[in-house]
Amino acid sequence: LAEEVVGQLDGDTQRFLMNTSLLQVVEPDLAAVATGFPSDRAKRLIDGCERLGLLSRRADASRRTHRYHPLVRTFLEERLRDEIGAEGLVALHRRLAGHAEGRDWRVAAHHHAAAGDIGDLHRVIGDAVMAIMASGDFALAESFIQRFPAERPNPVFEIVLARQLFYADRGNEAVVRASEGLASMGETDAGLDVALANLASLEYMAGSANRSLELAQQLLARTEDPALRDIALAFSLLHSAFGDGDLEPVIAHLQAMSTRMQGAQSGHYLAVAQLNLAVCHRIQGKADECLTEASFAAEAFAASTRTPELAAARSARAWALAHLGRWSEAEAEIATASTFDHEVARAELLTEGAETHLFYDDLETTNILLERARSVAETSSYLGDIWRLVSCGAALREGGSHRASQFLAELPRTRAAGPGYVAWRKALLAHLAVISDHPGVDEAIADGLEHATRQRVWFWARYCQVLRAVSRPPAEVTAELRSLLDGDGPTYLSVLAELVAARLAQLAPDVARVVKDEAARRPGRWRPALRRVITTGSDPA
């Protein structure tokens, strides 16, 4: 059919079809280079070939971007080869590669490879390593490197290969490979700054926050590239937030980064910035902002092989949806953990999904998810700390002060398990003091609240405020809780439902009504808490 249709076309159209069959994506600029026709003539021919059914528009791109069906392309390429010969094909590929260099490394690499110019292919990838990092095109770059290996080791290629090891669930090997690649570079090597940024990122995702900070500081001291300086500063600010650093400068910097990356070929950097914003807004209790940012990141990562980042984005979405009362949607996000082959990513989503269940739904599922993540968490200091924090929270919810104390004893006081780590740990210490009637309960709550407030980690500040309210004498409980009911304040009554339910008989009718509304909104969270009150003989009405 294609032969019959093409054979009836005029000579210019046939030439256009054959020459552009070498293009992976047909758009006016490249079509003009391939054919020698002016750009406006190329546009008209694209439209005409689309009407004939020989070209189809890409659903995910602009209206001027088209593709050939593979069978049509094969037919046209064979006709082109018959007409201009192998040398003519090579010359045309070289012309297209030369035009694409400096514009689109992917197009240039494809045509250099097709022409057999492997040295030029390697040069293009090496020159484009910053663009590859920014866009997240690691898999495509790796495919060229593996199919056309260099005769001698290329340190710049190690950036790409290490990254792909990380996405293949081989995190330790990725760090080693990236470290070796960096060590083999000289101070004047063009790819050194990108290699520093890459290793800093891998160390950060592996949980080696201090090493990541060292690398970020080295990068900040030497690079003049604005995007890399943004990244280095982001690592430094995030690291400060692990302890007692103010979260607002982190958020302001990430928001400014995101603005600068809009419209640039920096899809990966933008998605990572949005993911980090979602993480920060999560520990601030800002569910709407977290949901918007995590959704953007999840959509970007879902179209790639970047599984660990996708798992983190889904975790943030699950928390935000749960906090907003959209529980079935939150559950659906957590359930995607079973679809991940990447063990660490799956375990992280299970662990953080357990935390979401802990705060907003049933304890049984919390413990099931924690058990599913246990074996992987035990091999990772970073994930292991998060797992112990969530496990401690589960023990506190059950009233198991001894088990909670054991988990807390295993946790470092300052090491990084993400932004807000110290605030989280202090809040759990305060919670333990409440359920164990510790004589220092007021001091523990005040310490947790002061730290969270100073750091502007509002989720844990609210958590500590509820702890303070339920630890007051009966006559003061209502007033303390009433002061927390603005905005999303009632949600935090659910987060600590067991402690609030135990004081129901002491609440004034207006506050009791708020509790009743929360119980109706989150029955899975409140049913066990109220059952415990009834079992112990208190009046839950």
ABEGO torsion letter per residue (X at the ends): XAAAAAAABBAAAAAAAAAAAABABBBAAAAAAAAGBBAAAAAAAAAAAAAAGABBBBAABBAABBBBBAAAAAAAAAAAAAAAEAAAAAAAAAAAAAAABGABAAAAAAAAAAAGBAAAAAAAAAAAAAAAAAAGAAAAAAAAAAABBBABBBAAAAAAAAAAAAAAGBAAAAAAAAAAAAAABBAABAAAAAAAAAAAAAAAAAGBAAAAAAAAAAAAAABABAAAAAAAAAAAAAAAAABABBAAAAAAAAAAAAAAABGBBAAAAAAAAAAAAAAAAAAAGBAAAAAAAAAAAAAAAAABABAAAAAAAAAAAAAAAAAAGBAAAAAAAAAAAAABABAAAAAAAAAAAAAAAAAABBAAAAAAAAAAAAAAAAABAAAAAAAAAAAAAAAAAAGBAAAAAAAAAABBAABBAEBGAAAAAAAAAAAAAAAAGBAAAAAAAAAAAAAAAAAGBAAAAAAAAAAAAAABBAAAAAAAAAAAABEAAAAAAAAAAAAAAAAAAABBAAAAAAAAAAAAABAAAAAAAAAAAAAAGBBAX
